[in-house]
């Protein structure tokens, strides 16, 4: 199949990588499926930074599929990695789990109360569910199954036979100090832990053994941990001897039949590139620095008869209002957490619109409302044809895949409106439907299913991430003391508002009314534009809004006033405003 040429001036980063991947696949393995890969370690909650490890190749793979090629997106579950530490903040886990440090993740008990058989399966399940919602198609590979079933036996024997060659490559970097990379801002503890949380900090290369260099590490037959030292290996018989530094256990095994161990990381990764024929696999900044696993792997992969994949470095993903993420810290948001408060399309868009080497933040605070506004504005531009090509491409990648569009909200009302309604009604469905039906009387919402699942996401955001002190509580009774203290100016402004309620009872109408009252009081038309008005009008509007908020909810701010008025209802508004 011919390569589809793309203009670099008008295409996005995904298309450009797809061009490279297709061309490289045709050179290496013409006629075979294009292979892209991701690697995830289920050592704890798999967070939104780890999701970039999946979304980057997913988006490229999906573009290649759209062009008619067969693609395999492999996700290697690194569940045979050692359990390194007890992550903080995981429900059902306490310090007693420290006794399992050094065991494979699949040999560690799941958190208390889990429905899954072990630690790795527990954390894989949440990520797998989120990827399903996001429309990510993949082939999952358990490294525990690969190693313990002997799939990699020939690769292990080959690595042991060529351990001197591997050692020579690694030795080029052991004495070198990693150059200090220029930082745009100081590296804080959270960023350093983010690198550790990815697994790169454990870049064991197999050095330090008593009997020379060995790229293979067995798990102890007594304690099940990897605190072992290989003491000898015979290439002819494949007999390997080791001792455990923890319990002193030692034994001699034959690697032609022994399956309780794995290649060290800096050898394991390039071995898999060759074994699977990977064409594209990104890596985090921690894997991509000089002397790290991706760079060294580019040389080691040749020993296994393979080539290094195209491997862009991807930057950190942050959370709005928080430090950079680390899976070693408790409470770090996961893809499943994000999908509780935003639709899959929005989350896909956040990853699609930024090049892999650009960092970005995902909002769990008030910023989510602005992100949704931006998303809806983009959708409008797509609909009317005014969108830029790269933005159109990001939108297309967000709303669906080569297999089709993701399920969407039939009537996507503004997220901030839905959040305000959810805030005021505390999720009461009858009140929610009443308010939403009055937003646009000429085209009323007649059932909540019309605005779902976006409504559900907004309700979840209000209930989970908006502090109690920021929630809206409408007054039960009028503030008679405040009403009695109003001056003539305030009374007249309230009168104009109340007189216009019935004739302006819709979202647009009430918006026009609340902004128009201060204009009329100053002698201008309610339709006057900002250019026609003096700066003092803005001050008058802010004062009027603060007055309404105080009389309705006892604060000087709150949800957008038109939405608040609709939510409170005309009769109750009149009562609270002293009519």
C-alpha positions as CSV (number, residue, x, y, z in Angstrom):
1,X,0.0,0.0,0.0
2,X,1.5,3.4,-0.9
3,X,2.4,5.9,1.8
4,X,0.0,8.7,2.1
5,X,2.0,11.9,1.8
6,X,1.2,14.7,4.2
7,X,2.1,18.4,4.1
8,X,4.1,19.3,7.2
9,X,2.7,22.8,7.1
10,X,-0.9,21.7,7.5
11,X,-0.7,18.5,9.5
12,X,-0.5,17.8,13.2
13,X,2.2,15.9,15.1
14,X,0.3,12.7,14.9
15,X,0.2,12.7,11.1
16,X,3.9,13.4,10.9
17,X,4.8,10.5,13.1
18,X,2.4,8.3,11.2
19,X,4.3,9.2,8.0
20,X,7.6,8.1,9.6
21,X,6.1,5.0,11.2
22,X,4.6,3.7,7.9
23,X,7.8,4.4,6.0
24,X,9.9,2.7,8.6
25,X,7.6,-0.3,8.8
26,X,7.7,-0.7,5.0
27,X,11.5,-0.8,5.2
28,X,11.8,-3.2,8.1
29,X,8.8,-5.5,7.6
30,X,6.9,-4.9,4.4
31,X,3.4,-6.4,4.3
32,X,3.3,-7.1,8.0
33,X,1.2,-5.3,10.7
34,X,2.7,-2.1,12.0
35,X,3.7,-2.5,15.6
36,X,3.7,0.3,18.2
37,X,4.2,-0.3,21.9
38,X,3.6,1.0,25.4
39,X,4.9,-0.2,28.7
40,X,3.0,0.2,32.0
41,X,4.1,-1.0,35.4
42,X,1.1,-1.8,37.7
43,X,3.2,-1.0,40.8
44,X,0.4,1.3,42.1
45,X,-2.3,3.6,40.8
46,X,-1.5,4.2,37.1
47,X,-1.7,8.0,36.9
48,X,-2.5,10.5,34.1
49,X,1.2,11.0,33.4
50,X,1.5,7.2,32.6
51,X,-1.5,7.7,30.3
52,X,0.7,9.6,27.9
53,X,2.8,6.4,27.5
54,X,-0.4,4.9,26.0
55,X,-2.1,7.9,24.3
56,X,1.0,8.9,22.2
57,X,1.3,5.6,20.4
58,X,-2.5,5.1,20.4
59,X,-3.0,8.3,18.4
60,X,-0.3,7.4,16.0
61,X,-1.6,3.8,15.6
62,X,-5.1,5.1,15.0
63,X,-3.9,7.5,12.3
64,X,-2.1,4.6,10.6
65,X,-5.3,2.5,10.8
66,X,-7.3,5.4,9.3
67,X,-5.0,5.1,6.3
68,X,-5.9,1.4,5.8
69,X,-2.9,-0.3,7.4
70,X,-3.1,-3.2,10.0
71,X,-1.7,-2.1,13.3
72,X,-0.9,-3.8,16.6
73,X,-0.7,-1.6,19.7
74,X,1.1,-3.6,22.3
75,X,0.8,-2.7,26.0
76,X,3.4,-4.6,27.9
77,X,2.2,-4.9,31.5
78,X,5.5,-4.9,33.4
79,X,3.9,-7.1,36.1
80,X,7.0,-9.2,36.6
81,X,8.9,-6.2,37.8
82,X,9.9,-6.1,41.4
83,X,7.7,-4.6,44.0
84,X,9.9,-1.6,45.1
85,X,8.0,0.2,47.8
86,X,4.6,0.6,49.4
87,X,2.8,3.5,47.7
88,X,1.2,6.1,49.9
89,X,-2.5,6.7,50.1
90,X,-3.8,3.4,48.6
91,X,-7.0,2.2,50.3
92,X,-6.6,-1.2,51.9
93,X,-2.8,-1.0,52.1
94,X,-0.6,-0.5,55.1
95,X,3.1,-0.8,56.0
96,X,2.7,-4.6,56.3
97,X,2.9,-4.8,52.5
98,X,6.6,-3.8,52.9
99,X,7.4,-7.5,53.6
100,X,6.7,-8.2,49.9
101,X,9.3,-5.7,48.6
102,X,11.5,-7.6,46.1
103,X,8.8,-10.0,44.9
104,X,7.2,-9.8,41.4
105,X,4.2,-7.6,41.3
106,X,2.0,-10.6,40.5
107,X,3.2,-12.3,43.7
108,X,2.2,-9.4,46.0
109,X,-1.3,-9.6,47.6
110,X,-3.9,-7.2,46.3
111,X,-5.1,-4.4,48.6
112,X,-7.5,-5.6,51.2
113,X,-11.0,-5.9,49.9
114,X,-9.9,-6.2,46.2
115,X,-11.7,-8.5,43.9
116,X,-8.5,-9.3,42.1
117,X,-6.0,-12.1,42.8
118,X,-2.8,-10.0,43.2
119,X,-1.4,-6.5,43.3
120,X,-0.7,-6.2,39.6
121,X,-4.1,-7.3,38.4
122,X,-5.8,-4.9,40.8
123,X,-4.1,-1.9,39.3
124,X,-4.2,-3.2,35.7
125,X,-8.0,-3.5,36.0
126,X,-8.7,0.2,36.6
127,X,-6.4,1.2,33.8
128,X,-8.0,-1.3,31.4
129,X,-11.4,0.0,32.2
130,X,-10.3,3.6,31.5
131,X,-8.7,2.7,28.2
132,X,-11.9,1.0,27.1
133,X,-13.8,4.3,27.8
134,X,-11.2,6.2,25.9
135,X,-11.5,4.0,22.8
136,X,-7.9,2.7,23.0
137,X,-7.6,-0.6,21.1
138,X,-4.6,-2.7,22.3
139,X,-3.1,-6.1,22.7
140,X,-2.1,-6.6,26.4
141,X,1.0,-8.7,27.2
142,X,1.7,-9.9,30.7
143,X,5.4,-10.0,31.3
144,X,4.8,-12.5,34.1
145,X,3.2,-14.9,31.6
146,X,5.9,-14.3,29.0
147,X,8.8,-15.1,31.4
148,X,7.2,-17.8,33.5
149,X,6.0,-19.8,30.4
150,X,9.4,-19.7,28.8
151,X,8.5,-17.5,25.8
152,X,11.7,-15.6,26.2
153,X,13.9,-18.6,26.8
154,X,16.0,-18.2,23.6
155,X,16.4,-14.5,24.2
156,X,17.6,-15.1,27.8
157,X,20.1,-17.7,26.6
158,X,21.3,-15.4,23.9
159,X,21.7,-12.5,26.3
160,X,23.7,-14.7,28.7
161,X,25.9,-15.9,25.8
162,X,26.6,-12.4,24.7
163,X,26.9,-10.9,28.2
164,X,30.4,-9.7,27.5
165,X,29.1,-7.6,24.6
166,X,26.3,-6.2,26.6
167,X,28.6,-5.4,29.5
168,X,30.9,-3.6,27.1
169,X,28.1,-1.4,25.9
170,X,26.9,-0.6,29.4
171,X,30.4,0.1,30.6
172,X,30.6,3.0,28.2
173,X,28.1,4.8,30.4
174,X,28.9,3.6,33.9
175,X,31.8,6.0,34.4
176,X,30.1,8.9,32.7
177,X,28.3,11.5,34.6
178,X,24.9,12.4,33.2
179,X,25.2,16.0,31.9
180,X,23.1,18.5,33.9
181,X,20.2,19.4,31.6
182,X,19.1,23.0,31.5
183,X,16.0,23.6,33.5
184,X,13.5,26.3,32.8
185,X,12.6,26.3,36.4
186,X,14.0,24.5,39.5
187,X,13.3,20.8,39.8
188,X,11.2,20.2,42.9
189,X,10.8,17.0,44.9
190,X,7.6,16.1,43.2
191,X,9.2,16.2,39.8
192,X,12.1,14.0,40.9
193,X,9.6,11.5,42.4
194,X,7.7,11.6,39.1
195,X,10.8,10.2,37.4
196,X,11.1,7.5,40.1
197,X,7.4,6.6,39.9
198,X,7.8,5.8,36.2
199,X,10.1,2.9,36.9
200,X,13.2,4.5,35.3
201,X,14.9,5.0,38.7
202,X,15.2,1.2,38.9
203,X,17.3,1.0,35.7
204,X,19.3,-2.1,36.8
205,X,21.8,-3.1,34.3
206,X,23.0,-6.3,36.0
207,X,26.4,-5.0,37.1
208,X,27.9,-5.7,40.5
209,X,27.8,-9.5,40.6
210,X,30.4,-11.4,42.4
211,X,31.3,-13.7,39.5
212,X,31.3,-11.1,36.6
213,X,28.5,-9.5,34.6
214,X,25.1,-11.3,34.2
215,X,22.1,-9.7,32.5
216,X,19.7,-12.1,34.2
217,X,18.3,-12.0,37.7
218,X,16.5,-15.0,39.3
219,X,13.9,-14.7,42.0
220,X,14.8,-16.7,45.1
221,X,13.3,-20.1,45.3
222,X,12.9,-19.7,49.1
223,X,11.7,-16.1,49.7
224,X,10.5,-15.3,46.2
225,X,12.4,-12.0,46.1
226,X,15.0,-10.7,43.6
227,X,17.6,-10.0,46.3
228,X,19.9,-12.5,44.6
229,X,23.4,-12.6,43.2
230,X,24.4,-14.8,40.3
231,X,27.7,-16.4,41.2
232,X,28.4,-18.5,38.0
233,X,27.1,-19.5,34.7
234,X,28.1,-22.2,32.2
235,X,27.4,-21.5,28.6
236,X,27.5,-25.1,27.6
237,X,25.2,-26.6,30.2
238,X,23.3,-23.3,30.9
239,X,23.8,-24.0,34.6
240,X,23.4,-20.9,36.7
241,X,24.2,-20.6,40.4
242,X,22.9,-17.9,42.6
243,X,22.6,-17.0,46.3
244,X,20.0,-14.9,48.1
245,X,21.4,-12.0,50.1
246,X,18.3,-12.0,52.3
247,X,18.0,-15.6,53.5
248,X,21.2,-17.2,52.3
249,X,19.4,-19.6,50.1
250,X,21.4,-20.8,47.0
251,X,20.8,-23.2,44.2
252,X,22.0,-24.2,40.8
253,X,19.5,-24.3,37.9
254,X,19.5,-24.8,34.2
255,X,18.2,-21.8,32.2
256,X,17.0,-24.2,29.5
257,X,14.2,-25.2,31.9
258,X,14.2,-22.5,34.6
259,X,11.5,-19.8,34.4
260,X,11.7,-17.9,37.7
261,X,13.7,-14.8,36.7
262,X,14.0,-12.1,34.2
263,X,16.4,-10.0,32.2
264,X,17.5,-6.8,33.9
265,X,15.6,-3.7,32.6
266,X,18.3,-2.2,30.4
267,X,18.5,-5.5,28.5
268,X,14.8,-6.6,28.8
269,X,13.5,-3.5,27.0
270,X,15.7,-3.7,23.8
271,X,15.1,-7.5,23.8
272,X,11.4,-6.9,23.5
273,X,11.9,-4.3,20.7
274,X,13.6,-7.0,18.7
275,X,11.2,-9.8,19.8
276,X,8.0,-7.9,18.9
277,X,9.4,-5.9,16.0
278,X,8.4,-2.6,17.5
279,X,8.5,0.4,15.1
280,X,7.3,3.1,17.5
281,X,7.5,3.5,21.2
282,X,7.8,6.7,23.2
283,X,9.5,7.2,26.5
284,X,9.4,9.6,29.3
285,X,12.1,12.2,30.0
286,X,13.6,9.9,32.7
287,X,14.1,7.1,30.2
288,X,15.5,9.4,27.5
289,X,18.3,11.2,29.3
290,X,22.0,10.5,28.3
291,X,23.0,7.0,29.4
292,X,19.5,5.9,30.3
293,X,17.7,2.9,29.1
294,X,16.4,4.2,25.7
295,X,19.8,5.5,24.6
296,X,21.7,2.4,25.8
297,X,18.9,0.1,24.5
298,X,19.5,1.5,21.0
299,X,22.9,-0.2,21.0
300,X,21.9,-3.4,22.9
301,X,18.9,-4.1,20.6
302,X,21.4,-5.0,17.8
303,X,22.7,-7.9,19.8
304,X,19.2,-9.4,19.5
305,X,19.0,-8.7,15.8
306,X,16.6,-5.8,16.1
307,X,16.5,-2.0,15.6
308,X,15.6,0.7,18.0
309,X,12.0,2.0,17.4
310,X,11.1,5.6,16.6
311,X,10.9,6.9,20.1
312,X,9.9,10.5,20.9
313,X,10.4,11.7,24.4
314,X,7.2,12.8,26.1
315,X,7.0,15.5,28.8
316,X,5.4,15.4,32.2
317,X,1.6,15.9,32.7
318,X,0.5,18.0,35.6
319,X,-2.7,18.5,37.5
320,X,-4.1,22.0,37.7
321,X,-3.2,23.4,41.1
322,X,-0.9,20.6,42.0
323,X,2.8,19.7,41.7
324,X,3.9,17.3,38.9
325,X,2.5,13.8,39.4
326,X,4.1,10.9,41.1
327,X,2.5,7.5,41.5
328,X,4.5,7.2,44.8
329,X,2.4,10.0,46.3
330,X,-1.1,9.3,47.6
331,X,-4.1,10.8,45.9
332,X,-2.5,11.2,42.5
333,X,-5.4,11.3,39.9
334,X,-5.7,8.4,37.6
335,X,-7.5,8.2,34.1
336,X,-10.5,6.7,35.9
337,X,-10.6,9.7,38.2
338,X,-10.5,12.1,35.2
339,X,-13.2,10.2,33.4
340,X,-15.5,10.7,36.4
341,X,-15.5,14.5,35.8
342,X,-14.9,14.8,32.0
343,X,-16.1,13.0,28.9
344,X,-13.6,10.8,27.1
345,X,-13.5,13.2,24.2
346,X,-12.1,16.0,26.3
347,X,-9.5,13.8,27.9
348,X,-8.4,12.5,24.5
349,X,-8.2,16.1,23.2
350,X,-5.9,17.2,25.9
351,X,-3.3,14.5,24.8
352,X,-3.9,15.0,21.1
353,X,-3.5,18.7,20.8
354,X,0.0,18.9,22.4
355,X,3.1,17.5,20.9
356,X,4.6,14.8,23.1
357,X,7.5,17.0,24.2
358,X,5.1,19.7,25.4
359,X,4.0,19.5,29.0
360,X,0.4,20.3,29.9
361,X,-2.0,20.2,32.8
362,X,-5.3,18.4,33.4
363,X,-7.8,20.4,35.4
364,X,-9.5,19.1,38.5
365,X,-10.3,22.6,39.8
366,X,-12.3,25.5,38.4
367,X,-10.1,25.5,35.3
368,X,-12.1,22.5,34.0
369,X,-14.9,24.9,33.2
370,X,-12.6,27.0,31.0
371,X,-11.3,23.9,29.3
372,X,-14.8,22.8,28.4
373,X,-15.6,26.3,27.1
374,X,-12.5,26.0,24.9
375,X,-13.6,22.5,23.7
376,X,-17.1,23.7,22.9
377,X,-15.8,26.7,21.0
378,X,-13.6,24.3,19.0
379,X,-16.6,22.2,18.2
380,X,-18.4,25.3,16.9
381,X,-15.5,26.2,14.7
382,X,-15.4,22.7,13.3
383,X,-19.2,22.9,12.6
384,X,-19.0,26.2,10.8
385,X,-15.7,25.4,8.9
386,X,-13.6,28.2,10.5
387,X,-11.3,25.8,12.3
388,X,-7.5,25.6,11.5
389,X,-6.3,22.3,10.0
390,X,-4.2,21.2,13.0
391,X,-7.0,22.0,15.4
392,X,-9.5,20.1,13.2
393,X,-7.2,17.1,13.3
394,X,-6.9,17.2,17.1
395,X,-10.7,17.4,17.3
396,X,-11.2,14.5,14.9
397,X,-8.8,12.4,17.0
398,X,-10.6,13.3,20.2
399,X,-14.2,12.5,19.1
400,X,-13.4,9.1,17.7
401,X,-11.1,6.5,16.3
402,X,-10.7,4.6,13.1
403,X,-13.4,2.2,14.5
404,X,-15.9,5.1,14.7
405,X,-17.0,7.9,17.0
406,X,-17.2,7.6,20.7
407,X,-20.6,7.9,22.4
408,X,-21.3,11.6,23.0
409,X,-23.8,13.8,24.9
410,X,-26.7,14.4,22.5
411,X,-27.2,18.0,23.7
412,X,-23.9,19.3,25.1
413,X,-25.0,22.2,27.3
414,X,-22.1,24.3,28.7
415,X,-20.3,22.4,31.4
416,X,-20.2,25.5,33.7
417,X,-24.0,25.8,33.4
418,X,-24.5,22.1,34.3
419,X,-22.1,22.4,37.2
420,X,-23.9,25.4,38.5
421,X,-27.2,23.6,38.3
422,X,-25.7,20.5,40.0
423,X,-24.3,22.8,42.7
424,X,-27.6,24.5,43.4
425,X,-29.8,21.4,43.2
426,X,-27.4,19.0,45.0
427,X,-28.2,16.6,42.2
428,X,-32.0,16.5,42.7
429,X,-33.2,15.3,39.3
430,X,-36.7,17.0,39.3
431,X,-35.2,20.4,40.1
432,X,-32.4,19.8,37.6
433,X,-34.8,19.0,34.8
434,X,-37.0,22.1,35.7
435,X,-34.0,24.4,35.5
436,X,-32.6,22.9,32.3
437,X,-36.0,23.0,30.6
438,X,-36.2,26.8,31.2
439,X,-32.8,27.6,29.8
440,X,-34.1,27.9,26.3
441,X,-38.0,27.9,26.3
442,X,-38.1,27.7,22.5
443,X,-36.1,24.5,22.5
444,X,-36.5,23.0,26.0
445,X,-34.6,20.1,27.5
446,X,-37.3,17.4,28.0
447,X,-35.3,14.6,29.6
448,X,-32.0,14.5,31.4
449,X,-30.7,11.8,29.1
450,X,-30.4,14.5,26.5
451,X,-27.6,16.2,28.5
452,X,-25.9,13.0,29.7
453,X,-23.2,11.9,30.3
454,X,-21.9,15.5,30.5
455,X,-24.4,16.3,33.3
456,X,-23.1,13.3,35.3
457,X,-19.5,14.5,34.9
458,X,-20.4,18.0,36.1
459,X,-22.3,16.6,39.1
460,X,-19.3,14.4,39.9
461,X,-17.0,17.4,39.7
462,X,-19.2,19.4,42.0
463,X,-19.5,16.7,44.6
464,X,-15.9,15.4,44.6
465,X,-13.7,18.4,43.8
466,X,-15.5,21.6,44.8
467,X,-14.8,22.4,48.5
468,X,-17.8,22.6,50.8
469,X,-17.1,26.2,51.6
470,X,-17.4,27.0,47.8
471,X,-20.7,25.2,47.3
472,X,-23.8,27.3,46.8
473,X,-26.5,27.4,49.5
474,X,-29.5,29.5,48.6
475,X,-31.0,31.4,51.5
476,X,-34.1,29.8,53.0
477,X,-35.5,33.2,54.1
478,X,-35.0,36.8,53.1
479,X,-32.2,38.8,54.8
480,X,-34.7,41.3,56.2
481,X,-31.9,43.3,57.9
482,X,-29.9,43.7,54.6
483,X,-33.1,44.5,52.7
484,X,-34.0,47.2,55.2
485,X,-30.6,48.8,54.9
486,X,-30.7,49.2,51.1
487,X,-30.4,52.7,49.6
488,X,-32.7,54.1,47.0
489,X,-30.3,53.2,44.2
490,X,-30.2,49.5,45.2
491,X,-34.0,49.4,45.7
492,X,-34.6,50.8,42.2
493,X,-32.1,48.3,40.6
494,X,-33.9,45.4,42.3
495,X,-37.3,46.8,41.1
496,X,-36.1,46.9,37.5
497,X,-34.8,43.3,37.8
498,X,-38.1,42.0,39.4
499,X,-40.3,43.8,36.9
500,X,-38.4,42.1,34.0
501,X,-38.2,38.6,35.4
502,X,-41.3,37.1,33.6
503,X,-40.5,38.6,30.2
504,X,-36.8,37.6,30.4
505,X,-37.2,34.1,31.9
506,X,-34.6,32.1,29.9
507,X,-30.8,31.9,30.1
508,X,-30.2,34.5,27.3
509,X,-33.1,36.7,28.6
510,X,-31.9,36.8,32.2
511,X,-28.3,37.4,31.0
512,X,-29.6,40.5,29.1
513,X,-31.6,41.6,32.1
514,X,-28.9,41.4,34.8
515,X,-26.3,43.1,32.7
516,X,-28.9,45.7,31.4
517,X,-30.2,46.9,34.8
518,X,-27.1,49.0,35.6
519,X,-27.0,50.4,32.1
520,X,-30.6,51.6,32.4
521,X,-30.0,53.1,35.8
522,X,-27.1,55.1,34.3
523,X,-29.4,56.4,31.5
524,X,-28.3,54.0,28.7
525,X,-30.2,51.5,26.6
526,X,-30.0,47.9,27.9
527,X,-28.8,46.9,24.5
528,X,-25.8,49.3,24.6
529,X,-22.5,47.6,23.8
530,X,-19.4,47.9,25.9
531,X,-17.9,50.3,23.4
532,X,-20.8,52.7,23.9
533,X,-20.5,52.7,27.7
534,X,-18.2,54.5,30.1
535,X,-15.9,52.4,32.3
536,X,-18.0,53.1,35.4
537,X,-20.7,50.8,34.0
538,X,-18.6,47.8,34.7
539,X,-18.1,48.9,38.3
540,X,-21.8,49.4,38.6
541,X,-22.5,45.9,37.2
542,X,-20.1,44.3,39.7
543,X,-21.7,46.1,42.6
544,X,-25.2,45.0,41.4
545,X,-24.0,41.4,41.0
546,X,-22.5,41.4,44.5
547,X,-25.8,42.7,45.9
548,X,-27.8,39.9,44.2
549,X,-25.4,37.2,45.4
550,X,-25.5,38.5,48.9
551,X,-29.3,38.6,49.0
552,X,-29.7,35.2,47.3
553,X,-26.8,33.1,48.7
554,X,-25.1,35.1,51.4
555,X,-21.8,35.6,49.5
556,X,-20.5,38.1,47.1
557,X,-19.8,35.5,44.4
558,X,-21.4,32.3,43.1
559,X,-22.6,30.6,40.0
560,X,-23.4,32.8,36.9
561,X,-26.4,34.9,37.9
562,X,-28.7,33.9,35.0
563,X,-28.2,30.3,35.9
564,X,-28.6,31.0,39.6
565,X,-31.9,32.9,39.1
566,X,-33.3,30.1,36.9
567,X,-32.3,27.6,39.6
568,X,-33.9,29.5,42.5
569,X,-37.1,30.0,40.5
570,X,-39.0,33.3,39.9
571,X,-41.3,33.1,43.0
572,X,-38.4,32.4,45.4
573,X,-36.3,35.1,43.8
574,X,-39.1,37.6,44.4
575,X,-39.3,36.5,48.0
576,X,-35.6,36.7,48.7
577,X,-35.3,40.1,46.9
578,X,-38.0,41.6,49.0
579,X,-40.9,41.8,46.5
